[in-house]
Amino acid sequence: MDQQGTETDPHDLDGSRRRFLVGSSRLAMLAGLVAGYGAFGRIAARFLYPAHAEPRQWQFVADLKRLHTGESLRYVAPTGEPVAITRRGNRGDSSDFVALSSTCPHLGCQVHWQAQEDRFFCPCHNGVFDPSGKATAGPPADAGQSLARYPLKVERGLLFIEVPVERVVRGDGRPRAGGRA
C-alpha cells in the first residue's frame, strides 16, 4: 500500500524504471551524437580552413667559393631542424645545390651525405636516399618517403636558404623538434 491507503501495482514500478532507463539511454545517445558531430565539425573546419602558413625567411648559408662540388655542409634552421646542403654542380646558381632535411622521414634519425657513394644514408635501418632526397632503399623506400626539400637562391656569390623562423610549440609549452620543410 502507498501513503494514501491504495494498493500499489508492482508492475507500475517496473514501468517507471523502464521509462527512466529509456529516457537515460536516449539522453546518452543524444550526447554521444552531439560530441561525435562536434568533433567531426572541428576536424572538417581545420581541413577547410587550415592554420596560417608558418613564417619563413631567407637566411645566409655560405659563400659559394667555400663549398666545392660533391661537398656537403650541415645547416641548422632557427627552428632547430638540421638541413644537409650539398653542392652538385659548378654553374654558380641555385641549381648547383640541394638542401634536404637531415631527418629521416621513417623514424626521425639523422641522415648524412656519403660523397663516395653519391647518396644520403640513414644508419638506423639502412635507409638510402639519392642526391635529390628520394628514398631508394630500406624502410623509407618501402614506404615511398623522401627527404623534405628547402628552397635555395644565390645572390652576389652567396648562398641563401628559405627556412621557417618560429619554433613550433607543443601543447605542454615545450618546443617540438623539427619543422616542416
matplotlib code that plots the C-alpha trace (Angstrom):
import matplotlib.pyplot as plt

x = [0.0, 1.1, 0.6, -2.9, -4.0, -4.3, -2.6, 0.4, 0.8, 4.3, 4.2, 3.8, 7.2, 8.7, 7.1, 8.7, 12.0, 11.7, 10.7, 13.7, 16.1, 14.7, 15.0, 18.5, 19.6, 18.1, 19.9, 23.2, 22.8, 22.0, 25.1, 27.3, 25.9, 26.4, 30.0, 30.8, 29.4, 31.1, 34.5, 33.8, 32.9, 36.2, 38.3, 36.4, 37.0, 40.7, 40.8, 38.8, 40.4, 44.0, 46.1, 48.2, 51.5, 54.5, 56.7, 59.6, 62.6, 65.8, 69.0, 72.6, 74.3, 77.7, 80.0, 79.9, 83.7, 83.8, 81.6, 83.1, 81.3, 80.5, 80.8, 78.0, 77.5, 75.2, 72.9, 70.6, 67.5, 66.2, 63.6, 66.4, 65.8, 69.1, 69.5, 72.1, 73.1, 75.1, 76.8, 76.3, 77.4, 79.6, 77.2, 77.2, 73.4, 71.0, 70.6, 74.1, 72.8, 70.2, 69.0, 67.3, 66.1, 68.6, 65.8, 64.8, 61.0, 60.9, 61.8, 63.4, 67.1, 69.7, 70.9, 74.3, 75.8, 78.2, 80.1, 81.9, 78.5, 76.7, 73.9, 72.3, 72.4, 70.3, 72.2, 69.1, 67.6, 70.0, 67.7, 69.3, 68.3, 69.6, 71.1, 67.7, 66.3, 64.2, 64.4, 66.0, 66.4, 65.4, 62.1, 61.8, 61.8, 59.3, 57.0, 57.6, 59.1, 61.6, 63.6, 61.9, 63.4, 64.3, 64.4, 67.8, 68.9, 72.2, 72.8, 76.2, 78.1, 76.3, 74.0, 70.7, 68.1, 64.4, 63.5, 60.8, 61.9, 59.5, 59.8, 56.6, 55.5, 53.6, 50.5, 52.6, 54.7, 57.9, 59.4, 58.7, 61.7, 61.9, 59.8, 58.1, 60.3]
y = [0.0, 3.6, 6.6, 7.2, 3.8, 2.5, -0.6, -0.1, -2.2, -3.8, -3.7, 0.0, 0.4, -1.6, 0.9, 3.8, 2.2, 1.3, 4.9, 6.2, 3.8, 4.6, 8.3, 8.0, 5.9, 8.4, 11.3, 9.4, 8.6, 12.3, 13.4, 11.0, 12.2, 15.8, 15.1, 13.0, 15.5, 18.3, 16.6, 15.9, 19.5, 20.7, 18.3, 19.5, 23.1, 22.6, 20.9, 23.6, 26.5, 25.5, 27.5, 30.2, 29.4, 29.4, 32.4, 31.7, 33.8, 33.7, 33.2, 33.2, 29.8, 30.2, 31.9, 29.8, 29.7, 27.8, 24.8, 22.7, 20.2, 17.0, 18.6, 18.9, 21.1, 20.9, 23.9, 24.2, 26.3, 28.7, 26.0, 23.5, 21.4, 20.1, 20.6, 19.0, 21.3, 19.6, 21.1, 19.0, 21.4, 24.4, 26.7, 29.3, 29.3, 27.6, 24.6, 23.6, 22.9, 20.7, 21.4, 18.5, 17.8, 15.7, 14.0, 10.6, 10.5, 6.9, 7.2, 10.7, 9.5, 11.8, 11.1, 12.1, 12.6, 10.0, 11.7, 8.5, 6.7, 9.8, 9.3, 10.2, 7.4, 6.8, 4.4, 3.5, 1.0, 1.3, 3.9, 5.2, 8.4, 9.6, 13.1, 14.6, 13.1, 10.3, 7.1, 4.2, 1.5, 0.5, 1.3, 4.8, 3.4, 0.7, 3.5, 5.8, 8.6, 11.2, 13.9, 17.3, 19.9, 23.6, 26.3, 27.9, 31.0, 32.6, 36.3, 38.0, 34.8, 33.9, 31.0, 31.6, 29.1, 29.7, 28.2, 28.5, 31.0, 30.2, 27.0, 25.1, 24.6, 21.5, 21.8, 21.4, 24.5, 22.6, 23.1, 20.3, 19.0, 19.6, 21.7, 21.4, 21.9]
z = [0.0, -0.6, 1.7, 0.6, 1.5, -2.0, -3.1, -5.4, -8.5, -8.6, -12.4, -12.4, -10.7, -13.5, -16.0, -14.1, -14.1, -17.8, -18.7, -16.7, -18.5, -21.9, -21.2, -19.9, -22.9, -25.3, -23.5, -23.5, -27.2, -28.0, -26.0, -27.9, -31.3, -30.4, -29.2, -32.3, -34.8, -32.9, -33.2, -36.8, -37.4, -35.7, -37.9, -41.0, -40.1, -39.6, -43.0, -44.8, -43.0, -42.2, -39.9, -41.4, -43.0, -40.7, -41.2, -43.4, -44.3, -46.4, -44.4, -45.4, -45.6, -47.2, -49.8, -53.0, -53.0, -49.7, -50.9, -53.6, -55.9, -54.0, -50.6, -48.1, -45.1, -42.1, -41.5, -38.5, -39.1, -36.4, -35.6, -34.7, -37.9, -39.3, -43.0, -45.3, -48.2, -50.9, -53.9, -57.1, -59.9, -60.8, -62.7, -59.9, -59.4, -57.0, -59.3, -58.2, -54.8, -53.0, -49.4, -47.7, -44.2, -42.4, -40.5, -42.0, -42.5, -41.4, -37.7, -37.4, -37.3, -38.8, -42.3, -43.6, -47.0, -48.3, -51.2, -52.3, -52.7, -54.0, -51.5, -48.2, -45.7, -42.6, -40.2, -38.2, -40.7, -43.7, -45.4, -48.6, -50.4, -53.8, -54.2, -54.8, -51.5, -53.0, -51.0, -52.9, -50.3, -46.8, -44.9, -46.3, -49.9, -49.0, -47.6, -50.6, -48.3, -49.3, -47.5, -47.3, -49.6, -48.8, -51.4, -52.2, -54.0, -55.0, -54.8, -55.5, -54.9, -51.6, -50.9, -49.1, -47.8, -47.1, -43.7, -41.0, -38.4, -35.5, -33.4, -33.2, -29.6, -28.3, -26.1, -22.9, -23.9, -24.7, -28.2, -30.7, -32.6, -36.3, -38.6, -42.0, -44.9]

ax = plt.figure().add_subplot(projection="3d")
ax.plot(x, y, z, "-o")
ax.set_aspect("equal")
plt.show()
